[in-house]
């Protein structure tokens, strides 16, 4: 008769142990599942650029937000949007808007190499004696390099698809300041 209570106690103890182990494993699974969803957002950085330029009869306003996903410490990919308004008094005004895909490569922490494919819709309207309008798409492929310090990169990029007569950009080489938080 003593064997039955001992085996019953042993069975009860094993049941409690297995129940606790399964509860612990279930809690760890839920915790890891929650963290795996947040890991994506921990690797995302937001930033972009703002531009404001005034001159004699000239205005240029630009907004270019973007977001990147850091694949690892060397490589990031992202998307960007852009809107630019340009006006030369009594000559023309222009609206440029579109998006881009960007890749960043950091061979060492201080150097950042980039490739950016940009597609812009350009709307130009002449004013006064220059009464005309033109709407077209402009594609640019920028290859760039810059010095990086923390979240800020300063450098230059070159549009390998630049053509003198496309009227979207006045030069193939453009300086940039890139900031991501």
N, CA, C and O of each residue as an XYZ file, in Angstrom:
724
protein
N       0.804     -1.191      0.000
C       0.000      0.000      0.000
C       0.845      1.253      0.000
O       0.407      2.287     -0.503
N       2.012      1.192      0.535
C       2.865      2.366      0.540
C       3.357      2.734     -0.845
O       3.739      3.881     -1.075
N       3.358      1.799     -1.767
C       3.813      2.096     -3.123
C       2.827      2.988     -3.860
O       3.235      3.827     -4.664
N       1.556      2.823     -3.602
C       0.565      3.640     -4.300
C       0.669      5.113     -3.923
O       0.669      5.952     -4.824
N       0.759      5.483     -2.627
C       0.906      6.910     -2.330
C       2.201      7.476     -2.873
O       2.215      8.623     -3.320
N       3.309      6.709     -2.854
C       4.577      7.206     -3.368
C       4.486      7.430     -4.868
O       4.943      8.456     -5.371
N       3.908      6.492     -5.575
C       3.786      6.675     -7.023
C       2.817      7.806     -7.341
O       3.009      8.513     -8.329
N       1.785      7.992     -6.530
C       0.863      9.113     -6.722
C       1.535     10.451     -6.464
O       1.310     11.418     -7.191
N       2.374     10.502     -5.407
C       3.106     11.731     -5.108
C       4.107     12.019     -6.213
O       4.253     13.163     -6.643
N       4.797     10.978     -6.672
C       5.769     11.131     -7.756
C       5.086     11.612     -9.036
O       5.597     12.483     -9.740
N       3.937     11.036     -9.318
C       3.181     11.440    -10.499
C       2.720     12.893    -10.378
O       2.752     13.634    -11.361
N       2.296     13.300     -9.197
C       1.883     14.685     -8.967
C       3.053     15.643     -9.125
O       2.908     16.704     -9.732
N       4.202     15.284     -8.588
C       5.396     16.136     -8.701
C       5.814     16.271    -10.167
O       6.119     17.372    -10.625
N       5.829     15.147    -10.910
C       6.188     15.198    -12.336
C       5.184     16.043    -13.123
O       5.576     16.784    -14.025
N       3.918     15.938    -12.796
C       2.900     16.747    -13.481
C       3.129     18.231    -13.239
O       3.031     19.033    -14.168
N       3.432     18.601    -12.010
C       3.693     20.001    -11.679
C       4.939     20.501    -12.400
O       4.940     21.611    -12.933
N       6.003     19.695    -12.424
C       7.245     20.083    -13.099
C       7.004     20.287    -14.594
O       7.432     21.296    -15.155
N       6.322     19.339    -15.246
C       6.057     19.477    -16.674
C       5.160     20.687    -16.965
O       5.347     21.370    -17.973
N       4.197     20.948    -16.092
C       3.330     22.118    -16.259
C       4.146     23.409    -16.169
O       3.973     24.311    -16.989
N       5.031     23.497    -15.180
C       5.873     24.697    -15.036
C       6.810     24.871    -16.216
O       7.008     25.988    -16.693
N       7.392     23.774    -16.692
C       8.289     23.857    -17.857
C       7.510     24.334    -19.081
O       7.989     25.196    -19.817
N       6.313     23.783    -19.309
C       5.547     24.195    -20.485
C       5.105     25.658    -20.386
O       5.087     26.359    -21.398
N       4.746     26.132    -19.178
C       4.387     27.538    -18.998
C       5.589     28.426    -19.282
O       5.453     29.457    -19.940
N       6.780     28.036    -18.787
C       7.998     28.797    -19.022
C       8.344     28.843    -20.507
O       8.688     29.899    -21.038
N       8.251     27.693    -21.176
C       8.554     27.653    -22.612
C       7.555     28.495    -23.397
O       7.938     29.187    -24.340
N       6.295     28.445    -23.022
C       5.282     29.239    -23.692
C       5.547     30.732    -23.495
O       5.409     31.503    -24.445
N       5.915     31.150    -22.312
C       6.215     32.556    -22.045
C       7.436     33.009    -22.834
O       7.458     34.126    -23.349
N       8.461     32.148    -22.937
C       9.652     32.513    -23.709
C       9.319     32.631    -25.180
O       9.847     33.513    -25.856
N       8.465     31.775    -25.693
C       8.087     31.850    -27.093
C       7.381     33.178    -27.381
O       7.692     33.855    -28.361
N       6.437     33.539    -26.524
C       5.719     34.791    -26.730
C       6.656     35.984    -26.619
O       6.520     36.944    -27.378
N       7.590     35.944    -25.700
C       8.540     37.044    -25.541
C       9.424     37.161    -26.778
O       9.628     38.267    -27.279
N       9.948     36.053    -27.277
C      10.799     36.084    -28.468
C      10.007     36.515    -29.694
O      10.525     37.242    -30.541
N       8.748     36.071    -29.798
C       7.920     36.465    -30.923
C       7.698     37.975    -30.901
O       7.757     38.615    -31.952
N       7.447     38.552    -29.746
C       7.262     39.990    -29.605
C       8.542     40.733    -29.968
O       8.491     41.731    -30.688
N       9.682     40.265    -29.484
C      10.956     40.926    -29.778
C      11.310     40.842    -31.250
O      11.884     41.784    -31.795
N      10.980     39.727    -31.914
C      11.331     39.602    -33.330
C      10.582     40.642    -34.164
O      11.107     41.103    -35.177
N       9.368     41.021    -33.760
C       8.641     42.058    -34.479
C       9.278     43.429    -34.236
O       9.316     44.259    -35.145
N       9.771     43.673    -33.043
C      10.388     44.957    -32.725
C      11.793     45.092    -33.277
O      12.268     46.211    -33.471
N      12.466     43.991    -33.536
C      13.827     44.044    -34.079
C      13.826     44.784    -35.413
O      14.750     45.548    -35.693
N      12.804     44.568    -36.239
C      12.719     45.272    -37.521
C      12.752     46.776    -37.298
O      13.545     47.476    -37.929
N      11.899     47.286    -36.406
C      11.805     48.726    -36.192
C      13.027     49.288    -35.487
O      13.316     50.478    -35.614
N      13.755     48.454    -34.745
C      14.989     48.912    -34.117
C      16.070     49.168    -35.155
O      17.010     49.918    -34.890
N      15.956     48.563    -36.331
C      16.947     48.731    -37.392
C      16.561     49.796    -38.411
O      17.306     50.049    -39.358
N      15.400     50.422    -38.223
C      14.927     51.452    -39.150
C      15.340     52.828    -38.627
O      15.218     53.118    -37.437
N      15.834     53.674    -39.548
C      16.178     55.051    -39.216
C      15.433     55.976    -40.181
O      15.282     55.675    -41.365
N      14.977     57.097    -39.648
C      14.275     58.089    -40.451
C      15.134     59.341    -40.568
O      15.897     59.672    -39.660
N      15.003     60.019    -41.678
C      15.775     61.240    -41.871
C      15.399     61.879    -43.184
O      14.243     61.848    -43.605
N      16.393     62.458    -43.823
C      16.164     63.102    -45.102
C      16.777     64.481    -45.138
O      17.760     64.762    -44.452
N      16.183     65.339    -45.948
C      16.748     66.671    -46.100
C      15.686     67.733    -46.318
O      14.592     67.458    -46.811
N      16.033     68.931    -45.944
C      15.228     70.118    -46.196
C      16.118     71.123    -46.901
O      17.283     71.284    -46.538
N      15.588     71.789    -47.891
C      16.375     72.788    -48.592
C      15.606     74.071    -48.776
O      14.408     74.053    -49.061
N      16.290     75.181    -48.615
C      15.684     76.497    -48.795
C      16.755     77.411    -49.374
O      17.810     77.615    -48.772
N      16.472     77.950    -50.538
C      17.456     78.793    -51.201
C      16.736     80.000    -51.800
O      15.743     79.861    -52.514
N      17.261     81.185    -51.492
C      16.716     82.427    -52.044
C      17.852     83.190    -52.707
O      18.988     83.184    -52.234
N      17.531     83.830    -53.784
C      18.513     84.661    -54.465
C      17.799     85.804    -55.154
O      16.603     86.018    -54.953
N      18.536     86.530    -55.964
C      17.967     87.624    -56.729
C      16.979     87.033    -57.736
O      17.387     86.422    -58.723
N      15.678     87.216    -57.484
C      14.609     86.704    -58.341
C      14.506     85.189    -58.346
O      13.869     84.634    -59.241
N      15.107     84.493    -57.381
C      15.161     83.032    -57.395
C      14.698     82.462    -56.049
O      15.096     82.959    -54.996
N      13.857     81.417    -56.081
C      13.408     80.714    -54.880
C      13.463     79.212    -55.157
O      13.050     78.751    -56.221
N      13.974     78.462    -54.195
C      14.044     77.000    -54.295
C      13.723     76.426    -52.917
O      14.442     76.682    -51.951
N      12.642     75.650    -52.829
C      12.226     75.018    -51.576
C      12.129     73.516    -51.824
O      11.494     73.076    -52.782
N      12.766     72.734    -50.952
C      12.810     71.288    -51.153
C      12.570     70.541    -49.846
O      13.089     70.927    -48.798
N      11.781     69.470    -49.914
C      11.534     68.577    -48.789
C      11.761     67.153    -49.289
O      11.183     66.739    -50.293
N      12.618     66.403    -48.572
C      12.960     65.052    -49.023
C      13.091     64.090    -47.840
O      14.206     63.803    -47.403
N      11.961     63.585    -47.312
C      12.045     62.608    -46.219
C      12.459     61.231    -46.744
O      12.206     60.896    -47.901
N      13.095     60.442    -45.883
C      13.477     59.083    -46.269
C      13.594     58.198    -45.041
O      13.650     58.675    -43.908
N      13.629     56.912    -45.292
C      13.799     55.916    -44.233
C      14.713     54.821    -44.754
O      14.630     54.430    -45.918
N      15.597     54.325    -43.873
C      16.490     53.235    -44.252
C      16.361     52.099    -43.249
O      16.014     52.304    -42.086
N      16.648     50.901    -43.732
C      16.692     49.708    -42.889
C      18.144     49.241    -42.858
O      18.720     48.931    -43.901
N      18.733     49.192    -41.668
C      20.116     48.758    -41.516
C      20.171     47.230    -41.513
O      19.837     46.588    -40.517
N      20.593     46.663    -42.632
C      20.687     45.211    -42.751
C      21.734     44.687    -41.772
O      21.516     43.693    -41.079
N      22.865     45.369    -41.729
C      23.928     45.087    -40.755
C      24.734     46.375    -40.577
O      24.320     47.431    -41.055
N      25.875     46.301    -39.901
C      26.633     47.526    -39.633
C      27.271     48.131    -40.879
O      27.751     49.264    -40.835
N      27.283     47.397    -41.989
C      27.917     47.878    -43.217
C      26.927     48.323    -44.294
O      27.252     49.185    -45.111
N      25.737     47.751    -44.304
C      24.836     47.895    -45.441
C      23.436     48.307    -44.995
O      22.901     47.766    -44.027
N      22.836     49.285    -45.719
C      21.470     49.726    -45.447
C      20.753     49.975    -46.774
O      21.373     50.348    -47.769
N      19.446     49.764    -46.768
C      18.617     50.037    -47.942
C      17.431     50.886    -47.492
O      17.023     50.823    -46.333
N      16.878     51.681    -48.412
C      15.773     52.523    -48.003
C      15.003     53.128    -49.151
O      15.310     52.924    -50.325
N      13.975     53.893    -48.763
C      13.103     54.583    -49.703
C      13.030     56.056    -49.335
O      13.154     56.429    -48.168
N      12.828     56.875    -50.339
C      12.698     58.306    -50.088
C      11.635     58.924    -50.977
O      11.263     58.362    -52.007
N      11.158     60.071    -50.571
C      10.217     60.869    -51.361
C      10.812     62.266    -51.492
O      11.649     62.672    -50.686
N      10.371     62.997    -52.514
C      10.927     64.333    -52.720
C       9.881     65.252    -53.332
O       9.106     64.851    -54.201
N       9.876     66.491    -52.861
C       9.106     67.552    -53.499
C       9.978     68.799    -53.528
O      10.569     69.177    -52.517
N      10.056     69.438    -54.698
C      10.838     70.660    -54.856
C      10.024     71.678    -55.656
O       9.405     71.344    -56.666
N      10.037     72.916    -55.186
C       9.421     74.023    -55.893
C      10.521     75.014    -56.245
O      11.284     75.446    -55.381
N      10.593     75.369    -57.522
C      11.602     76.324    -57.990
C      10.881     77.427    -58.770
O      10.011     77.160    -59.599
N      11.269     78.675    -58.477
C      10.695     79.799    -59.217
C      11.789     80.806    -59.528
O      12.547     81.221    -58.651
N      11.852     81.186    -60.790
C      12.695     82.292    -61.225
C      11.714     83.378    -61.681
O      10.975     83.199    -62.649
N      11.725     84.491    -60.970
C      10.737     85.551    -61.177
C      10.693     86.004    -62.631
O      11.725     86.274    -63.245
N       9.481     86.083    -63.168
C       9.196     86.530    -64.534
C       9.787     85.626    -65.603
O       9.848     86.023    -66.767
N      10.235     84.393    -65.236
C      10.739     83.448    -66.241
C       9.985     82.127    -66.198
O       9.355     81.743    -67.183
N      10.043     81.417    -65.054
C       9.345     80.133    -64.963
C       9.186     79.721    -63.503
O       9.849     80.249    -62.610
N       8.294     78.769    -63.288
C       8.237     78.057    -62.012
C       8.134     76.571    -62.317
O       7.685     76.170    -63.391
N       8.555     75.765    -61.357
C       8.644     74.334    -61.587
C       8.311     73.567    -60.311
O       8.693     73.979    -59.215
N       7.609     72.469    -60.454
C       7.331     71.535    -59.371
C       7.938     70.190    -59.742
O       7.678     69.662    -60.823
N       8.735     69.646    -58.856
C       9.343     68.334    -59.061
C       8.919     67.448    -57.892
O       9.029     67.852    -56.735
N       8.441     66.256    -58.186
C       8.046     65.345    -57.116
C       8.270     63.907    -57.570
O       8.161     63.588    -58.754
N       8.583     63.052    -56.607
C       8.830     61.659    -56.940
C       9.417     60.894    -55.777
O       9.280     61.286    -54.618
N      10.076     59.792    -56.106
C      10.625     58.933    -55.074
C      11.971     58.356    -55.473
O      12.434     58.522    -56.601
N      12.583     57.676    -54.520
C      13.886     57.086    -54.779
C      14.096     55.838    -53.942
O      13.444     55.633    -52.918
N      15.014     55.019    -54.400
C      15.493     53.840    -53.678
C      16.971     54.085    -53.423
O      17.712     54.434    -54.343
N      17.407     53.905    -52.178
C      18.801     54.205    -51.829
C      19.451     53.004    -51.160
O      18.817     52.286    -50.388
N      20.712     52.802    -51.466
C      21.527     51.804    -50.772
C      22.753     52.521    -50.222
O      23.354     53.360    -50.893
N      23.111     52.176    -48.997
C      24.274     52.766    -48.345
C      25.231     51.657    -47.942
O      24.816     50.606    -47.454
N      26.511     51.906    -48.152
C      27.540     50.941    -47.764
C      28.614     51.677    -46.971
O      29.161     52.676    -47.438
N      28.917     51.183    -45.770
C      29.921     51.780    -44.891
C      31.078     50.799    -44.718
O      31.053     49.986    -43.795
N      32.105     50.857    -45.594
C      33.226     49.909    -45.458
C      33.961     50.080    -44.127
O      34.458     49.112    -43.551
N      34.023     51.320    -43.651
C      34.517     51.649    -42.315
C      33.541     52.680    -41.754
O      32.846     53.331    -42.535
N      33.458     52.856    -40.442
C      32.436     53.758    -39.886
C      32.474     55.190    -40.418
O      31.430     55.839    -40.472
N      33.628     55.697    -40.809
C      33.743     57.098    -41.237
C      33.446     57.330    -42.713
O      33.280     58.481    -43.119
N      33.373     56.299    -43.518
C      33.167     56.436    -44.966
C      31.831     55.818    -45.341
O      31.523     54.695    -44.941
N      31.031     56.563    -46.119
C      29.758     56.045    -46.601
C      29.696     56.180    -48.116
O      29.849     57.275    -48.659
N      29.470     55.062    -48.791
C      29.266     55.025    -50.234
C      27.780     54.825    -50.478
O      27.114     54.126    -49.715
N      27.255     55.435    -51.539
C      25.817     55.330    -51.782
C      25.511     55.174    -53.262
O      26.274     55.597    -54.131
N      24.373     54.556    -53.514
C      23.790     54.481    -54.850
C      22.309     54.773    -54.675
O      21.645     54.164    -53.836
N      21.786     55.714    -55.474
C      20.393     56.116    -55.337
C      19.754     56.246    -56.710
O      20.220     57.002    -57.562
N      18.686     55.501    -56.906
C      17.910     55.586    -58.143
C      16.686     56.453    -57.853
O      15.882     56.145    -56.974
N      16.564     57.539    -58.609
C      15.513     58.526    -58.352
C      14.650     58.712    -59.593
O      15.160     58.804    -60.709
N      13.342     58.766    -59.385
C      12.398     59.026    -60.472
C      11.568     60.242    -60.085
O      10.850     60.213    -59.086
N      11.663     61.320    -60.879
C      10.938     62.559    -60.596
C      10.012     62.935    -61.742
O      10.341     62.765    -62.916
N       8.855     63.447    -61.372
C       7.963     64.066    -62.336
C       8.275     65.552    -62.296
O       8.269     66.163    -61.228
N       8.547     66.131    -63.450
C       8.922     67.541    -63.540
C       7.837     68.288    -64.315
O       7.500     67.937    -65.446
N       7.302     69.329    -63.671
C       6.312     70.206    -64.310
C       6.906     71.610    -64.360
O       7.172     72.220    -63.325
N       7.109     72.109    -65.563
C       7.696     73.434    -65.743
C       6.688     74.306    -66.480
O       6.071     73.875    -67.455
N       6.529     75.545    -65.998
C       5.627     76.480    -66.664
C       6.327     77.824    -66.812
O       6.761     78.429    -65.831
N       6.428     78.277    -68.054
C       7.024     79.577    -68.328
C       6.082     80.707    -67.973
O       4.862     80.549    -67.991
N       6.670     81.859    -67.646
C       5.894     83.024    -67.225
C       6.214     84.194    -68.154
O       7.356     84.359    -68.583
N       5.201     85.005    -68.461
C       5.414     86.213    -69.272
C       5.749     85.868    -70.705
O       5.035     85.103    -71.353
N       6.859     86.445    -71.211
C       7.235     86.211    -72.611
C       7.692     84.767    -72.835
O       7.720     84.296    -73.972
N       8.044     84.075    -71.772
C       8.451     82.668    -71.864
C       7.257     81.745    -71.626
O       7.381     80.755    -70.906
N       6.101     82.057    -72.223
C       4.887     81.300    -71.978
C       4.991     79.907    -72.610
O       4.849     79.755    -73.824
N       5.237     78.906    -71.780
C       5.306     77.515    -72.221
C       5.032     76.622    -71.018
O       5.023     77.076    -69.873
N       4.816     75.373    -71.295
C       4.734     74.394    -70.211
C       5.307     73.075    -70.711
O       5.205     72.738    -71.890
N       5.903     72.351    -69.798
C       6.507     71.074    -70.141
C       6.376     70.152    -68.935
O       6.646     70.559    -67.805
N       5.970     68.930    -69.171
C       5.835     67.915    -68.140
C       6.571     66.668    -68.612
O       6.328     66.169    -69.712
N       7.456     66.179    -67.785
C       8.214     64.994    -68.178
C       8.732     64.260    -66.939
O       8.740     64.802    -65.834
N       9.159     63.025    -67.149
C       9.783     62.221    -66.103
C      11.290     62.329    -66.237
O      11.822     62.338    -67.347
N      11.969     62.410    -65.119
C      13.432     62.445    -65.112
C      13.934     61.311    -64.216
O      13.520     61.186    -63.064
N      14.820     60.499    -64.758
C      15.434     59.412    -63.994
C      16.883     59.769    -63.731
O      17.603     60.193    -64.635
N      17.302     59.597    -62.493
C      18.688     59.869    -62.119
C      19.243     58.671    -61.355
O      18.536     58.035    -60.573
N      20.501     58.381    -61.592
C      21.211     57.350    -60.830
C      22.436     58.025    -60.223
O      23.409     58.322    -60.916
N      22.366     58.260    -58.913
C      23.438     58.949    -58.200
C      24.368     57.935    -57.537
O      23.914     57.023    -56.845
N      25.662     58.101    -57.753
C      26.681     57.356    -57.027
C      27.416     58.376    -56.173
O      27.870     59.403    -56.676
N      27.534     58.092    -54.874
C      28.094     59.095    -53.985
C      29.067     58.534    -52.972
O      29.173     57.325    -52.766
N      29.774     59.459    -52.348
C      30.707     59.123    -51.272
C      30.708     60.288    -50.294
O      30.574     61.453    -50.670
N      30.864     59.926    -49.015
C      30.865     60.979    -48.017
C      31.582     60.586    -46.747
O      31.873     59.415    -46.503
N      31.860     61.600    -45.943
C      32.458     61.416    -44.624
C      31.325     61.329    -43.624
O      30.440     62.184    -43.604
N      31.348     60.297    -42.793
C      30.271     60.039    -41.842
C      30.767     60.217    -40.411
O      31.821     59.710    -40.030
N      29.975     60.953    -39.628
C      30.261     61.126    -38.200
C      28.938     60.929    -37.464
O      28.095     61.826    -37.455
N      28.753     59.772    -36.851
C      27.491     59.466    -36.182
C      26.372     59.329    -37.179
O      26.459     58.510    -38.094
N      25.312     60.118    -37.023
C      24.147     60.051    -37.909
C      24.218     61.000    -39.093
O      23.288     61.048    -39.897
N      25.299     61.752    -39.218
C      25.422     62.771    -40.260
C      26.510     62.375    -41.254
O      27.608     61.976    -40.867
N      26.186     62.494    -42.542
C      27.159     62.242    -43.614
C      27.199     63.468    -44.518
O      26.157     63.982    -44.924
N      28.401     63.932    -44.829
C      28.610     65.054    -45.743
C      29.431     64.542    -46.912
O      30.475     63.918    -46.726
N      28.946     64.813    -48.130
C      29.675     64.311    -49.291
C      29.158     64.883    -50.588
O      28.538     65.946    -50.621
N      29.428     64.148    -51.669
C      28.970     64.543    -52.999
C      28.493     63.300    -53.730
O      28.933     62.182    -53.462
N      27.576     63.533    -54.664
C      27.072     62.429    -55.478
C      27.079     62.844    -56.941
O      26.956     64.025    -57.267
N      27.225     61.863    -57.809
C      27.340     62.101    -59.243
C      26.205     61.381    -59.961
O      26.001     60.183    -59.761
N      25.467     62.106    -60.797
C      24.375     61.526    -61.570
C      24.946     60.942    -62.864
O      25.284     61.682    -63.788
N      25.052     59.620    -62.924
C      25.645     58.985    -64.105
C      24.711     59.049    -65.314
O      25.155     58.798    -66.434
N      23.429     59.379    -65.120
C      22.481     59.501    -66.232
C      22.248     60.949    -66.653
O      21.349     61.223    -67.448
N      23.042     61.871    -66.131
C      22.855     63.299    -66.393
C      23.001     63.616    -67.879
O      23.896     63.119    -68.562
N      22.077     64.474    -68.359
C      22.146     65.002    -69.727
C      21.989     66.508    -69.642
O      21.184     67.006    -68.854
N      22.732     67.224    -70.429
C      22.738     68.688    -70.375
C      21.360     69.301    -70.575
O      21.073     70.349    -69.996
N      20.504     68.685    -71.371
C      19.236     69.314    -71.750
C      18.027     68.804    -70.961
O      16.901     69.041    -71.397
N      18.195     68.118    -69.826
C      17.024     67.559    -69.159
C      16.293     68.539    -68.240
O      15.170     68.235    -67.839
N      16.840     69.653    -67.894
C      16.243     70.745    -67.123
C      15.781     70.355    -65.718
O      15.141     71.168    -65.051
N      16.080     69.145    -65.243
C      15.728     68.790    -63.869
C      16.863     69.177    -62.928
O      16.620     69.645    -61.816
N      18.088     68.983    -63.367
C      19.267     69.350    -62.582
C      20.204     70.147    -63.464
O      20.316     69.888    -64.662
N      20.878     71.123    -62.866
C      21.773     71.966    -63.655
C      23.182     71.400    -63.750
O      23.976     71.857    -64.573
N      23.508     70.402    -62.914
C      24.860     69.838    -62.912
C      24.790     68.360    -62.530
O      23.862     67.939    -61.839
N      25.759     67.582    -62.974
C      25.792     66.154    -62.660
C      26.307     65.887    -61.248
O      25.974     64.857    -60.663
N      27.109     66.787    -60.690
C      27.671     66.612    -59.345
C      26.881     67.471    -58.364
O      26.655     68.660    -58.589
N      26.470     66.834    -57.267
C      25.686     67.552    -56.262
C      26.241     67.258    -54.876
O      26.444     66.094    -54.532
N      26.492     68.294    -54.070
C      26.876     68.049    -52.674
C      25.644     67.600    -51.887
O      24.511     67.875    -52.282
N      25.877     66.906    -50.768
C      24.742     66.503    -49.939
C      25.129     66.480    -48.469
O      26.299     66.336    -48.113
N      24.122     66.624    -47.633
C      24.222     66.378    -46.199
C      23.099     65.400    -45.893
O      21.925     65.702    -46.110
N      23.463     64.227    -45.386
C      22.485     63.178    -45.122
C      22.413     62.966    -43.602
O      23.437     62.768    -42.946
N      21.185     63.011    -43.049
C      20.997     62.853    -41.605
C      19.947     61.774    -41.362
O      18.865     61.811    -41.948
N      20.270     60.809    -40.490
C      19.321     59.768    -40.079
C      19.313     59.631    -38.576
O      20.363     59.628    -37.933
N      18.118     59.516    -38.018
C      17.948     59.364    -36.570
C      17.468     57.966    -36.240
O      17.266     57.643    -35.070
